[in-house]
Amino acid sequence: MKFMRKIAGAAVAATLALGASSAASAATLVIPFGNTPGTSGGFSDVYTFSFPTAGKASISINSAISGSLTNVNFLHNGVIFNGTPLAVISKGAVELLQLVNQPVAAGLQTLTIKGSAQKLGSYTGTISFASVPEPATWAMMILGMGAIGYSMRRRAEKPAFAA
């Protein structure tokens, strides 16, 4: 019985240590971007960048308003991340497009933004990236939880004394 408790304790310690290390690697990377106001008319901007590991990306793009002649209109399906168009959240004076928790592979990523702008029109946005824990991390966590459950089940119940 004591041997099983030691194994369960070691499994819990290993799971916590592994969980702490995977939480550190799950940091979010934020990449800001935006265009520089220029002449009126259509624009087509392509951003390429890479992620170090596989994970999930969330993207938010919005037009910025700072006075007159600042309107920006994104084309229908004109904002595309790795072939997936962003969903339109709002249209009009301030346009907002988002894509949330899109699975991505490690390596090169492409974001294409197409639209039209007035002379002082601009847009801004962010791309947030969080890495996904590796399968070995999940396996160790499940094994540790199983060991905890096993040790709790094996724990002997103390007899109740009637007075």
Protein Blocks (a to p, Z undefined) as FASTA:
>chain_A
ZZmmmmmmmmmmmmmmmmmmmmmmmpccddddddddddedddddddddddfbdcdddddd
ddddebehiaccddehkacgehiacddfbgcjbccdddehiacdedjddddddddddfkl
ccdddddddddddfklmmmmmmmmmmmmmmmmmpccdddddZZ
